[in-house]
Amino acid sequence: MGELTPFPTDWQQALVIVAHPDDVEWGAAAAVAAWTDEGKQVAYLLVTRGEAGIAGLAPAETGPLREAEELASAGMVGVSDVTFLDHPDGRVLEGLSLRRDLAAAIRRVRPDLVVTLNPYDRWGSGPGAGWNSADHRAVGRAALDAVGDAGNEWIFPDLGGQVWSTRMVAVSGSPQPTHAVDVDGQHERAVASLSSHRAYLTALDPATEPEVAARRLVEQSLGTPARVAFELL
């Protein structure tokens, strides 16, 4: 990732907007743990309940299971404010309905910082970059738009409440990061947070214990020195 600028610390409240349970835990949870350790307030907004995420298990069973796993996971890094929307997993549409829901959350939480997902077509950079999830793209792009919507009194005026202008937006998983959070000492909390998604990790790799899989994934994600990279907009 090269040289990255230290992530700003002059803020107090963050809202993390992602598509699915586990999206935060694949990369950004170590940064969240570092932030809550510093006394910062962090809230999560999940656009779906991840109900289409486990092959062979019906959405009616998967949604509540993954919701419970996310609540446990968030608690591991000091987050208790977790809200779920009910947009359909795998079929999230970027548009006014989603922007409205996200703008409403921003006006409710009133964050200094919004963290969201990679909105670009590709995940990663270079020849090994894969195609990004449709839900990730839709949520990332809608979140960027909703930050502007939340600060404009003439957009969604029927939502009520005061408009809110967020100071910073950080993109997790961006192929073009600009800033990094030092997360030295947060490995264990990040592993505990990801391994809370036991059913999901088991479905991905039945032959590997969730804790083992989580540790490997966290170590790959954080690298040496341990840091979480963001594109700061």
Secondary structure as UniProt FT lines:
FT   STRAND          5..6
FT   STRAND          13..18
FT   TURN            21..28
FT   HELIX           29..37
FT   TURN            38..39
FT   STRAND          41..46
FT   TURN            51..52
FT   TURN            55..56
FT   HELIX           59..76
FT   TURN            77..78
FT   STRAND          81..84
FT   TURN            89..90
FT   HELIX           96..109
FT   STRAND          113..117
FT   STRAND          122..123
FT   TURN            127..128
FT   STRAND          130..131
FT   HELIX           134..150
FT   TURN            153..154
FT   HELIX           157..159
FT   STRAND          168..172
FT   STRAND          179..182
FT   TURN            184..185
FT   HELIX           187..195
FT   HELIX           198..204
FT   TURN            206..207
FT   HELIX           210..222
FT   TURN            223..226
FT   STRAND          227..232
//
